[in-house]
Amino acid sequence: MLNTIKDFSQIFFNNLNIKIDSLEIEEEKIGIFLIKIQSEESGLLIGPHGKNLDAIQNLLRLLISKRNNSKVKIDLEINDYRQAKDDKLFQFIKTKIEEVKNTGKDIMLPYYSAYDRKKIHSFVSEHNDDSLFTKSIGEDKERRLYICKPGAKLSIDIDGDDI
């Protein structure tokens, strides 16, 4: 499966006339494959706020799944963009965890996608001494994530700035 995904990915990017400096495939988890690419054309591949990266990942997933006649799950990483984005997100969340611990007040975080909220929920539960918890409140685009201390009052932090 690794060779099939690698060969197909190389053909895919060659057909788009995208120069790929390196392409590595690894099985991240059982049934989930990580495609790691290094390219000087990363700006084009990633796009604004990672939108092109998401679209390319979805397209590759569909094409590879169709070719294999079975669902294939892939994660696409270009020039470590997602890792850097996650590192920045988790650093911000660490500061908010400390703020909740120091002030004793709950914090409402800025808007995050469902995918990022899930990562934040996991991060807080894994890097915490159980004195804090997270919860999501609201629907659709109004859904917000809170970092909470049991029995604390709510402090609103919409854009990363306290209000």
C-alpha positions in Angstrom: 0.0 0.0 0.0 2.8 2.4 0.8 4.4 2.0 -2.6 1.0 2.5 -4.3 0.3 5.7 -2.5 3.8 7.0 -3.1 3.7 6.2 -6.9 0.3 7.6 -7.3 1.3 10.8 -5.4 4.4 11.3 -7.5 2.3 10.9 -10.7 -0.4 13.3 -9.3 2.1 16.1 -8.6 4.0 15.5 -11.8 0.8 15.9 -13.8 0.2 19.2 -12.0 3.8 20.3 -13.0 4.6 20.8 -9.3 8.3 20.2 -8.5 8.6 17.9 -5.4 12.0 17.8 -3.7 11.1 14.9 -1.5 8.1 12.6 -0.9 7.9 10.2 2.0 5.0 7.9 3.0 4.5 6.3 6.4 1.7 4.6 8.1 0.8 7.1 10.9 -1.7 4.8 12.5 -3.3 1.6 11.3 -5.0 2.5 8.1 -4.0 6.2 8.1 -1.1 7.1 5.8 1.0 10.3 6.1 2.3 11.8 2.9 5.2 14.2 3.7 6.3 16.5 0.9 9.0 19.1 0.6 8.7 21.5 -2.2 9.8 25.0 -3.1 6.2 25.6 -4.4 4.8 25.1 -0.9 3.0 28.5 -1.0 0.9 27.4 -4.0 0.3 23.9 -2.5 -0.7 25.2 0.9 -2.7 28.3 -0.1 -4.2 30.8 2.2 -4.8 29.4 5.7 -4.1 25.9 4.3 -7.2 25.8 2.1 -5.3 24.4 -1.0 -3.6 21.8 1.3 -7.0 20.6 2.5 -8.4 20.5 -1.0 -5.4 18.6 -2.4 -5.5 16.1 0.5 -9.2 15.5 -0.1 -8.6 15.1 -3.9 -5.7 12.7 -3.3 -7.7 10.7 -0.8 -10.6 10.3 -3.2 -8.3 9.4 -6.2 -6.2 6.9 -4.2 -9.4 5.3 -2.7 -10.9 5.0 -6.2 -7.8 3.4 -7.6 -7.7 0.9 -4.7 -11.4 0.2 -4.7 -11.4 0.9 -0.9 -11.4 3.9 1.4 -7.9 5.1 2.1 -7.3 7.7 4.8 -4.4 10.1 4.2 -2.9 13.1 5.9 -0.9 15.4 3.7 1.9 17.5 5.2 3.8 20.0 3.0 7.0 21.6 4.4 5.8 20.7 7.9 3.0 23.4 7.6 0.5 21.5 9.8 3.1 20.6 12.4 4.1 24.3 12.7 0.5 25.4 12.9 -0.2 22.8 15.6 2.9 23.9 17.6 1.7 27.5 17.5 -1.8 26.5 18.5 -0.6 24.4 21.4 1.7 27.1 22.6 -1.3 29.5 22.7 -3.4 26.9 24.5 -0.6 26.4 27.1 -0.7 30.1 27.9 -4.5 29.9 28.3 -4.2 26.8 30.6 -1.8 28.8 32.8 -4.1 31.8 32.8 -7.1 29.7 33.9 -5.0 28.1 36.7 -3.6 31.5 37.8 -6.9 33.5 37.7 -9.3 30.7 38.5 -11.6 32.0 35.8 -12.9 30.0 32.8 -11.8 31.3 29.3 -13.7 31.2 26.1 -11.3 30.8 23.2 -11.5 32.3 19.7 -13.4 30.4 17.0 -11.7 27.2 15.9 -12.8 24.6 13.4 -14.2 21.3 14.6 -10.9 19.7 13.8 -8.9 22.2 15.8 -11.4 22.0 18.7 -11.0 18.3 18.9 -7.2 18.7 19.0 -7.5 21.3 21.8 -9.9 19.0 23.8 -7.3 16.2 23.5 -4.3 18.5 24.3 -5.9 19.9 27.5 -6.9 16.4 28.7 -3.5 14.9 28.0 -1.4 17.9 29.4 -3.4 18.6 32.5 -3.5 17.4 36.1 -7.3 17.0 35.9 -7.8 20.4 37.5 -9.1 21.8 34.2 -11.5 20.6 31.5 -12.8 21.8 28.2 -16.3 22.1 26.8 -17.9 23.3 23.6 -21.0 25.5 23.6 -23.0 26.7 20.7 -23.9 25.5 17.2 -22.1 25.6 13.8 -20.0 28.8 13.3 -21.1 30.0 16.8 -19.6 27.0 18.5 -16.9 28.1 21.0 -14.5 26.1 23.1 -14.0 26.9 26.8 -11.1 26.0 29.1 -12.7 25.6 32.6 -11.8 25.1 36.2 -14.5 23.5 38.3 -16.5 26.2 40.0 -14.9 29.1 38.1 -16.5 32.2 36.6 -16.3 32.8 32.8 -13.9 35.2 31.3 -14.4 35.9 27.5 -11.4 35.7 25.2 -12.7 36.0 21.6 -9.6 37.2 19.6 -6.8 36.1 21.9 -7.2 39.4 23.8 -9.0 39.4 27.2 -12.2 41.5 27.3 
